[in-house]
Amino acid sequence: MTTLAHQTVLVTGANRGMGAAYVAQLLERGVAKVYAAARDPRSVVADDPRVVPLELDVTDPESVRRAAAAAPDVTVVVNNAGLAAPTSVLADDPAGLRRELEVNLLGPLAVTSAFVEGVVAAGGAIVNVASALSWAALGQSYGVSKAALWSATDSMRFELAPRGVQVVGVYVGYVDTEMVSGVDAPKADPADVVRQVLDGVEAGALEVLADETSRGVRAGLHLPIEEQFPQLVAS
């Protein structure tokens, strides 16, 4: 269980969408400071003195190193930055899949590794924002990258739980942000998703299933593959 009041939190991808919602709600919960990280820190709205814009490209090791040096007091990390540009997993050119893996898997791992000692010292938390598509093979290359993050989150938890760190996996379907603006489907409210995540952090949760889609898919993981995806049998 991690009480957020008086914590120093790093939020990646903090300049818009769910990232901006994390920053706003963390301030409401009384954090001491939020490092609002983005590739262009000028894009971060910082109208509270507790918000510190921070330049960070999660795919650039040198950028990650500089960010860790500039923010040595971080006690909670929210790995929110993500990329959704799904392509076929059988594409002749795997560049799209590589890019999504760099952002959605290797990025959170690099950021966590850079900040982990401060989080361990404070008995803090790591939050990894994955997707319901971690469990449903419907997201092409994006789903592959989020499935990898799901596995990495579990592995991270086994390494860090004995050191007193709470590792939270976040799973949700479509969220009403710019990333999925072209998708015609029901979407969760970013503010509601973030509220559930922060409630989960403070309650000691290891997973947050933030909508009916994620809860439904998670509940069916024990089923045989033919029952999870009956359309495969039909085809």
Disulfide bonds with the S-S distance in Angstrom:
none
